[in-house]
Amino acid sequence: MNYQIPSSPVVSETEEKKSRFICWLGPVEDKAAFQQQLDTVRAQYPDASHHCTALVIGNPSNPDAMQADDDGEPGGSAGRPMLELLLKQGVGNVGAIVTRYFGGTKLGVGGLMRAYRGAVGAALQDIPLQPFIPLVHMSICCDFAQEARLRFLVGRHQGQCGQAEYASRVTVPISLPQNQWSSLQAQLLAESFQILDD
């Protein structure tokens, strides 16, 4: 389950025989978020010839979802080379959008494949990557007097607490790195916190 994910998006530009290739490369959690980003890029560059895409959700060695789109370029000449590069580089939860402004010279299928792959490759050199860390999401129920202690323990285990719900007791949603869960769980049980499944 070791793979890299982008921590923030980048935009880079390459040129091939007077055609401009502008690549947005960034973190994406799901297809809907990626579609929103594609809509934003299309609005930003409405007069572009093509907006080709590649998407990898999850571990690149066994993705939860992946897709590629040539957006009118010859079949397999844009989206697929972009996708193959993302998979080969071991980057997950990532989307790539390459916007092309035609420069007047046809590149041929091979030239297009190199140009689109090159645009994503240039962006990959600039993007900050971080290791993917799976998170555990739980809710913890406690007495009002224990809430501050709960928040302290969760923070000490590199976790975060969400918005608490107050009733006869306090219920706090938490998230933390999976490798921290067993240690926190043991401490919570020892101090009589109630762990609820989400």
N, C-alpha and C positions, 0 to 999 in steps of 0.2 A: 504494500500500500504506500510505498515511498514514491512520491512524485512532487514536482514543483507546480505552483500556481502563481499567477501574476498578482502582485500586491497593489498595483495601480496601472491604469492604461497609459499607452504611449501612442503618438502619431509620428510616423516617419514618411519620408518621400524619396522615391527613386525615379530614375528616368531611363527609358530604353527607346532609342531611335525616335526621340522627340515626344513619345507618349509618356505622360506623367502617371505614376502609380503612388497613390496616397494610402498608407496602411494604418488603420486603427486596430490596435491589438490590446486586449484588456481582459480583466476578470469578468466571468459570466457564471451565474448560478443556475440558470435554466433557459429554455428556449424563448420564453416570453420576454425575459430581460434582454436577451440578444436581439429579438425582433424590435424592441424599443430602441436599442442602440442603432440598429440598421436604419430605422425610420429617421432618427436624428441625423445620421450621416447622409442619408439621401436628401434631407431638407437642407443640410449644410452645403452639399454639392449637387444641386438639382440639374445642372447642365452636363454632368459627367456622362460618359458613354456607358459605363458598367459599374456595378457595385457587387463584386464577387465575394463570397463568404465561405468560412470554414468554422466549425464549432466542435469543441470537445468538452463534454460534461462528465466529470468523474475522472477516475484513473485512466490515463491514456493507454495503458496496456490492456485494459478491459473496460472501455467507456460505458457509462450508463446511457449516454446518447452522443451521437456524432452526426454531422451533416456537412455537406459541401454544395455550393450552388455556383454555376458559371454565369448566371445573369445575362444570357444572350451570347456569350463568347462560345467558340466551338466546344462541343462536349468534351469534358475531361481536361480542358486546357487551363483552367483557373482554380476552381474550388478544390478539386481533387489534389493537385500538387500542394496547395496551401495546407490542406488537412493532413496529408502525408508528412509534411515537414513538422507540424505541431506534434503528431504522434511520435515521430522519430526523435524529436528533442525531449520527449517525456514531459510535456506540459499539459496539465489538465485544468478544468474549469476555466477555459479560455475561448475567446471568440476573436476571429480575424475578419476584418472587412477591408478589402482593397478596392479603392475607387480608381477607375482608369479614365483619363482624358486622352482620347485618341490624338496622336501627333501627326497623322497623315501617311505614315508608312505601315503597311501590314507586316506583322511580325511572324506569321505562320504559327501553327500549333506548337511546335518546339520552342519557338521564341516566346510565345505567350506563357508556356509552362515555366520557362526560366525566369521570366519577368515577374510573374505572380509569386513564384516561390522565393525569388530574390527580395521582393517587397516585404514578405513576411519574415524572411531571414534577417533583413536589416532591422526590422522592428524588434525581433527577438534579441538582437544584440543590445538594444537600449532598455528593454523592459526589466523592471526589478522583479525578481522571482523569490519566492519563499517556499519552504517545505509545507506540504499539505498536512494539517494536523486535524484528525477527526475529532469532533466534539460530541460530548454527551449532554443531553438536555433532560432535566428532571425538574420536579417541583418538590419543595421541602416544606413541611408543615411544622410549626413550632408555636410555643407560647410567646406572647408579646415580649416578655423579658429576655427571650433567647434570640430575638431577631438580629440585634447588633452582633452577637457572637457568631451567628450563621453567616452574616455578611463578611465578617473578618475571616472565618475559616475558608469560605469560597474564594475570597481574594488571595489568600495565602497559597491556594492551589491553582493560581493563574486563571480563575474562573470569573464569571460575571453574574450578577443578580439582576433579574428583571423587576418589573413593577409588581409590588406586593399586593395581595388581596387580603383585606381585613374582615374577619367575621368573629366568631368566638375564639378562633386562633388565627395565626398569620400563615398564609401560603405564599412562598416566594419561588418563582421559576428561576432556575440556574442553568448555566452552560459552562462547561470547562473542558480542557483537553482530555481525551479518553484515557491517556496514560496517567492522569491525576485522579481519576475517579475512585479506584479501589482504596487509596489512602484516605481520601475525603469521606468515602462511604463508611469506612471503619470508624473514623472519628465521629461522624454524625450519629451512628448507631450507639457508640459508647456514651454519647452525651444525650441520648433519648430524643433525638430529632426523628420525625416521621418522614420517610421517603415515599413519595407518590410517583407512580408511573405516569408518564405523559402520553 
